[in-house]
């Protein structure tokens, strides 16, 4: 896998990619992540870079290392400084499900006049489509519309790294989210095709608004969930 030559060090990029895989159940709790030589080969980096990445993961509490025993995953949930609310994908992984994500497209677009993206972000934005699979079956389709401030983002990175990690590399920090939920029977045809659902099928729709510290809207996204496969769940630790 090719890493970017961005401001973020290579070891930090590797740590973020491996962490994302842990959070999505690719490397379950109790199993080992790939060996150092395997990671060196995958990312085409030095042994020192891989070891620094593993050190970050260990410091953050995701893995533990043991002499001759490899690097074991010990936690698969993120630690939020702002809230004890767990991400939905983390809840699914905790329940034993496997989540995978696929980048469908990432492109700079001119928004059609009158659309929500145009009203919120102006004439131009970065548009990203992703498909999430639950145990191999299409489950969630997400379309992200990102402010032109994210215009210098490497589009090829979106298939491997977290969207919000990439925003941080652009010195864009998200400090506030607003989520709205509704039921929609009018999902776009492309969404229905990706989810393998017939037209007119009611779907849970999630609209997200993400703002930076100054209150500027950075991202607007629309997610469609095929909840007949699995209900949307919110778990709180109190």
C-alpha positions as CSV (number, residue, x, y, z in Angstrom):
1,X,0.0,0.0,0.0
2,X,1.3,3.4,-1.0
3,X,1.6,6.1,1.7
4,X,1.5,9.8,1.1
5,X,4.3,12.2,1.6
6,X,2.2,14.5,3.6
7,X,3.0,16.5,6.8
8,X,2.0,13.5,8.9
9,X,5.0,11.1,9.5
10,X,4.8,7.7,7.7
11,X,4.7,5.8,11.1
12,X,1.6,7.8,12.1
13,X,-0.1,7.1,8.8
14,X,0.6,3.3,9.3
15,X,-0.7,3.5,12.9
16,X,-3.9,5.2,11.7
17,X,-4.5,2.6,9.0
18,X,-3.9,-0.3,11.4
19,X,-6.1,1.3,14.0
20,X,-8.9,1.7,11.5
21,X,-8.6,-2.0,10.6
22,X,-8.9,-2.9,14.3
23,X,-12.0,-0.7,14.8
24,X,-13.6,-2.4,11.8
25,X,-12.8,-5.9,13.0
26,X,-10.2,-6.8,10.4
27,X,-7.9,-7.6,13.3
28,X,-10.2,-8.9,16.1
29,X,-9.4,-8.6,19.8
30,X,-7.1,-11.4,20.9
31,X,-5.5,-11.9,17.5
32,X,-2.2,-10.6,16.3
33,X,-1.8,-7.8,13.7
34,X,0.6,-8.7,10.8
35,X,4.2,-9.2,11.7
36,X,6.8,-6.4,11.4
37,X,8.2,-7.9,8.2
38,X,4.7,-8.2,6.7
39,X,4.0,-4.5,7.5
40,X,7.3,-3.4,6.2
41,X,6.5,-5.2,2.9
42,X,2.9,-3.9,2.7
43,X,3.8,-0.3,3.3
44,X,7.3,-0.4,1.8
45,X,8.9,1.2,4.8
46,X,11.8,0.5,7.2
47,X,11.7,-1.6,10.3
48,X,12.1,1.5,12.4
49,X,9.0,3.1,10.9
50,X,6.9,0.0,11.5
51,X,8.2,-0.2,15.1
52,X,7.3,3.4,15.7
53,X,3.8,2.8,14.4
54,X,3.3,-0.2,16.7
55,X,4.6,1.9,19.6
56,X,1.9,4.5,18.9
57,X,-0.8,1.8,18.8
58,X,0.5,0.4,22.1
59,X,0.6,3.8,23.8
60,X,-3.0,4.3,22.7
61,X,-4.1,1.0,24.2
62,X,-5.0,-0.9,21.1
63,X,-2.2,-3.5,21.1
64,X,0.4,-5.1,23.4
65,X,3.7,-6.5,22.3
66,X,5.4,-9.5,23.7
67,X,8.8,-11.0,22.9
68,X,8.4,-13.8,20.4
69,X,4.6,-13.6,20.7
70,X,3.8,-10.9,18.1
71,X,1.6,-7.8,18.6
72,X,-1.8,-8.7,20.0
73,X,-5.0,-6.6,19.7
74,X,-6.4,-5.8,23.2
75,X,-9.0,-3.2,22.4
76,X,-11.2,-2.4,19.5
77,X,-13.0,0.8,20.6
78,X,-11.8,4.3,20.2
79,X,-11.4,6.6,23.2
80,X,-13.3,9.9,22.7
81,X,-12.2,12.9,24.7
82,X,-15.6,14.6,24.1
83,X,-18.1,11.8,24.7
84,X,-18.6,8.2,25.9
85,X,-20.8,7.6,22.9
86,X,-19.5,4.7,20.8
87,X,-19.4,4.7,17.1
88,X,-22.0,2.4,15.5
89,X,-19.3,0.4,13.7
90,X,-17.6,-0.2,17.0
91,X,-20.8,-1.5,18.5
92,X,-21.2,-4.0,15.6
93,X,-17.6,-5.2,15.9
94,X,-18.1,-5.7,19.7
95,X,-21.1,-7.9,18.9
96,X,-18.9,-10.1,16.7
97,X,-19.8,-8.7,13.3
98,X,-17.3,-7.9,10.5
99,X,-17.4,-4.5,8.9
100,X,-15.5,-3.7,5.7
101,X,-15.6,-0.5,3.7
102,X,-15.1,0.2,0.0
103,X,-14.3,3.5,-1.7
104,X,-16.7,3.8,-4.6
105,X,-15.6,7.2,-5.9
106,X,-13.8,10.4,-4.8
107,X,-13.9,13.4,-7.1
108,X,-14.1,17.2,-7.1
109,X,-17.5,18.2,-8.4
110,X,-19.6,21.3,-9.3
111,X,-22.8,21.1,-7.3
112,X,-26.1,21.4,-9.0
113,X,-27.9,24.6,-8.1
114,X,-30.6,24.2,-5.5
115,X,-29.1,20.9,-4.0
116,X,-28.4,20.6,-0.3
117,X,-24.6,20.4,-1.1
118,X,-24.8,23.6,-3.1
119,X,-26.8,25.4,-0.4
120,X,-24.4,24.3,2.3
121,X,-21.0,24.3,0.7
122,X,-21.3,26.4,-2.4
123,X,-20.6,25.7,-6.1
124,X,-17.7,23.3,-5.7
125,X,-16.8,20.6,-3.2
126,X,-15.1,17.2,-2.8
127,X,-17.6,14.3,-3.1
128,X,-16.8,10.9,-1.7
129,X,-18.9,7.8,-1.9
130,X,-18.3,4.8,0.4
131,X,-20.0,1.4,0.8
132,X,-19.9,-0.5,4.1
133,X,-20.5,-4.2,4.2
134,X,-21.9,-6.1,7.2
135,X,-20.5,-9.7,7.2
136,X,-19.9,-9.4,3.5
137,X,-23.3,-8.0,2.5
138,X,-23.9,-4.3,1.5
139,X,-25.3,-2.5,4.5
140,X,-24.6,1.3,4.5
141,X,-24.0,3.7,1.6
142,X,-22.5,7.0,2.5
143,X,-22.0,10.1,0.4
144,X,-19.7,12.8,1.9
145,X,-19.6,16.4,0.6
146,X,-16.5,18.2,1.9
147,X,-15.7,21.9,1.9
148,X,-13.2,23.2,-0.7
149,X,-10.8,23.6,2.2
150,X,-10.2,19.9,1.9
151,X,-9.4,20.3,-1.8
152,X,-5.7,19.4,-1.5
153,X,-6.5,16.0,0.1
154,X,-5.0,13.1,-1.8
155,X,-8.0,11.3,-3.2
156,X,-6.2,7.9,-3.4
157,X,-5.7,8.0,0.4
158,X,-9.5,7.8,1.0
159,X,-9.6,4.1,0.4
160,X,-7.3,3.3,3.3
161,X,-7.3,6.0,5.8
162,X,-10.0,7.6,8.0
163,X,-11.7,10.6,6.4
164,X,-11.3,12.6,9.6
165,X,-7.6,11.6,10.0
166,X,-7.0,13.0,6.5
167,X,-8.8,16.2,7.4
168,X,-6.5,16.6,10.4
169,X,-3.5,16.3,8.0
170,X,-5.0,19.4,6.2
171,X,-5.0,21.1,9.6
172,X,-8.8,20.9,9.7
173,X,-10.1,19.8,13.1
174,X,-13.7,18.8,13.6
175,X,-15.1,20.0,17.0
176,X,-18.9,19.6,16.6
177,X,-21.2,17.1,14.9
178,X,-24.9,17.2,14.3
179,X,-26.8,14.1,13.2
180,X,-30.3,14.0,11.9
181,X,-32.2,10.7,11.3
182,X,-35.3,10.1,9.1
183,X,-37.0,7.4,7.1
184,X,-36.6,7.7,3.3
185,X,-38.3,5.8,0.5
186,X,-36.6,7.9,-2.1
187,X,-33.0,7.0,-2.0
188,X,-31.0,7.7,-5.2
189,X,-30.9,4.9,-7.8
190,X,-27.1,4.6,-7.3
191,X,-27.6,4.0,-3.6
192,X,-30.3,1.4,-4.2
193,X,-28.1,-0.4,-6.7
194,X,-25.1,-0.4,-4.3
195,X,-27.2,-1.8,-1.5
196,X,-29.1,-4.2,-3.8
197,X,-32.5,-2.9,-2.8
198,X,-35.5,-2.4,-4.9
199,X,-37.0,1.1,-5.5
200,X,-39.4,2.4,-2.9
201,X,-37.9,0.5,-0.1
202,X,-37.9,2.5,3.2
203,X,-34.4,3.1,4.5
204,X,-33.0,4.8,7.6
205,X,-31.3,8.0,6.4
206,X,-28.7,9.7,8.5
207,X,-27.6,13.3,7.7
208,X,-24.4,14.5,9.3
209,X,-23.1,18.0,9.6
210,X,-19.5,18.4,10.8
211,X,-18.1,21.8,11.9
212,X,-14.6,23.1,12.8
213,X,-13.7,25.1,15.9
214,X,-14.9,28.3,14.3
215,X,-18.3,26.9,13.4
216,X,-17.6,26.6,9.7
217,X,-19.3,23.6,8.0
218,X,-16.6,21.2,6.8
219,X,-18.6,18.2,5.8
220,X,-22.2,17.3,5.0
221,X,-23.0,13.6,4.5
222,X,-25.9,11.4,3.7
223,X,-26.0,7.8,4.8
224,X,-28.5,5.1,4.0
225,X,-28.8,2.0,6.2
226,X,-30.4,-1.3,5.3
227,X,-31.7,-1.9,8.8
228,X,-33.5,-5.1,7.9
229,X,-30.1,-6.6,8.1
230,X,-29.3,-5.1,11.5
231,X,-31.0,-2.3,13.5
232,X,-29.1,0.9,14.2
233,X,-27.8,0.7,17.8
234,X,-26.6,3.3,20.2
235,X,-24.7,2.1,23.3
236,X,-23.6,4.5,26.1
237,X,-21.1,3.9,28.8
238,X,-22.0,5.8,31.9
